[in-house]
């Protein structure tokens, strides 16, 4: 079973996404703030990371460090803006995908599966 770390400060949304991802066949570990997220990533060695854009305690520099420390795990940013252009700084920093707001669960699932297939094809 593939492992995902979900980093989301909104606890209600975190529960909803955890339930959705688990029922989609993933093992999910969640974190609600930056330091906890780093510990969870080190503990679980995830296949993918799904992170809310507006994580208050994880600034952009720390995000870049996180992405560089986990090159084997694609990082998907859950946007707070309705347009894709809001994800440009994250994609330039090394994130693998940006899913704009409002969140479409089907699109998120398709992005995760696509990135994991690509990762598998590369043999990472």
C-alpha positions as CSV (number, residue, x, y, z in Angstrom):
1,X,0.0,0.0,0.0
2,X,1.4,3.4,-1.0
3,X,2.0,5.9,1.8
4,X,1.0,9.6,1.7
5,X,1.8,12.3,4.3
6,X,-1.0,14.8,4.4
7,X,0.0,18.2,5.8
8,X,-3.1,20.3,6.5
9,X,-3.8,22.7,9.4
10,X,-7.6,22.6,8.9
11,X,-8.5,19.6,11.0
12,X,-12.0,19.0,9.4
13,X,-10.5,19.1,5.9
14,X,-7.7,16.9,7.1
15,X,-10.1,14.3,8.4
16,X,-12.2,14.4,5.1
17,X,-9.1,14.0,2.9
18,X,-7.6,11.3,5.1
19,X,-10.9,9.3,4.8
20,X,-11.0,9.9,1.0
21,X,-7.4,8.9,0.4
22,X,-7.7,5.8,2.7
23,X,-10.8,4.7,0.8
24,X,-8.9,5.3,-2.4
25,X,-6.3,2.7,-1.3
26,X,-3.6,4.8,0.4
27,X,-2.1,4.6,3.8
28,X,-2.3,8.1,5.2
29,X,-0.3,9.8,8.0
30,X,-1.3,13.4,8.7
31,X,0.3,16.4,10.3
32,X,-1.2,19.8,11.2
33,X,2.0,21.9,11.3
34,X,5.4,22.1,9.8
35,X,7.6,20.6,12.5
36,X,5.2,17.7,12.9
37,X,5.2,17.2,9.2
38,X,8.9,16.9,9.0
39,X,8.9,14.3,11.7
40,X,6.1,12.3,10.0
41,X,7.9,12.4,6.7
42,X,11.1,11.1,8.3
43,X,9.1,8.4,10.1
44,X,6.9,7.1,7.3
45,X,9.2,7.7,4.2
46,X,6.1,8.5,2.1
47,X,5.5,7.7,-1.6
48,X,3.9,11.2,-1.9
49,X,3.3,14.3,0.1
50,X,0.1,16.3,-0.1
51,X,0.4,19.8,1.5
52,X,-1.9,22.7,2.0
53,X,-0.5,25.9,0.5
54,X,-1.4,28.0,3.6
55,X,0.5,26.0,6.2
56,X,1.1,28.8,8.7
57,X,4.1,27.4,10.4
58,X,6.0,26.3,7.3
59,X,7.4,29.1,5.3
60,X,8.5,28.9,1.7
61,X,12.1,28.4,2.5
62,X,11.3,25.5,4.7
63,X,9.1,24.0,2.0
64,X,12.0,24.1,-0.5
65,X,14.2,22.4,2.1
66,X,11.5,19.7,2.6
67,X,11.1,19.1,-1.1
68,X,14.9,18.8,-1.6
69,X,15.2,16.4,1.3
70,X,12.5,14.1,-0.1
71,X,13.3,13.9,-3.9
72,X,11.8,10.5,-4.2
73,X,8.4,11.7,-3.0
74,X,6.3,13.9,-5.3
75,X,4.9,17.0,-3.5
76,X,1.4,18.1,-4.4
77,X,0.3,21.5,-3.1
78,X,-3.4,22.1,-2.3
79,X,-4.0,25.7,-3.4
80,X,-5.9,28.4,-1.8
81,X,-6.5,30.3,-5.1
82,X,-8.8,29.3,-8.0
83,X,-6.2,29.8,-10.7
84,X,-3.2,27.6,-11.5
85,X,-0.8,30.6,-11.5
86,X,-1.0,30.7,-7.7
87,X,1.2,27.6,-7.7
88,X,4.1,29.0,-9.7
89,X,6.3,29.7,-6.7
90,X,5.8,26.2,-5.4
91,X,6.4,24.6,-8.7
92,X,9.6,26.7,-9.2
93,X,10.7,25.5,-5.8
94,X,10.4,21.9,-6.8
95,X,6.8,20.9,-6.0
96,X,5.4,18.3,-8.5
97,X,1.9,19.6,-8.8
98,X,-0.5,22.3,-7.7
99,X,-4.2,21.6,-7.3
100,X,-6.2,24.9,-7.3
101,X,-9.1,25.8,-5.0
102,X,-11.9,24.8,-4.8
103,X,-10.4,21.3,-4.2
104,X,-11.7,18.7,-6.6
105,X,-11.0,15.3,-5.0
106,X,-11.1,13.5,-8.3
107,X,-8.4,15.8,-9.7
108,X,-6.3,15.4,-6.6
109,X,-6.6,11.6,-6.8
110,X,-5.7,11.6,-10.5
111,X,-2.6,13.8,-9.9
112,X,-1.4,11.5,-7.1
113,X,-1.9,8.4,-9.2
114,X,-0.2,10.0,-12.2
115,X,2.8,11.1,-10.2
116,X,3.2,7.7,-8.5
117,X,3.0,6.0,-11.9
118,X,5.7,8.3,-13.3
119,X,7.8,7.7,-10.2
120,X,7.4,3.9,-10.6
121,X,8.4,4.1,-14.3
122,X,11.5,6.0,-13.3
123,X,12.4,3.3,-10.8
124,X,12.7,5.7,-7.9
